[in-house]
Amino acid sequence: MTQARETVSFKPGEVILYPGVPGPRERAFRVLKGLVRLEAVDEEGNALTLRLVRPGGFFGEEVLFGQERGYFAEAVTEVVLEPLPKEPPPEVLRELTQHLSQALSESYRRIERLATQRLKNRMAAALLELAETPLAQEEGGGIVLHATHDELAAAVGSVRETVTKVIGELSREGYIRSGYGKIFLKDVRGLKELAQARGDGR
């Protein structure tokens, strides 16, 4: 008989893991359903999204290696997680290693964007990234993102007031249509071109 898979669930906005030295009862997780955001928060309360973990991805791996955690893990949508055993089997470790390698590559690209792109270009890249997550859905023949300006600010390393101005600019130029808590991607090809552009980061 196949053993039932252990799972835990969290609601949107719930913090799953906190920064600091992992406690003896803490576990690493595989995401089965939903979206988890890993973010750092400074002393003034400004957040920076470090990584988005989609279904099939892992987080909390520092507990397996006795390392201190430097981020919050928060449920963006309703999530279902599978806690990993303290000593995962070899096949799970291989999956974890592959996932972390991909996450590291994405982190390199995120750092490059912060250093070389203007905020408008970074916003286009962030919108396209979020379009590949459970925050997006098909509506009216296009893609609609359910995300707040605070969430977008954390995704691009800025503040809400500045992001609101950039969202307005992208709307006026026809790339998107913005509404309360949602953004309709009108010109995905244009956003891709904008996301690939390079210039002086700020």
Summary of the structure (lengths in Angstrom):
residues: 202
radius of gyration: 17.9
end to end distance: 57.3
largest distance: 59.3
contacts: 571
relative contact order: 0.14
helix: 36%
strand: 26%
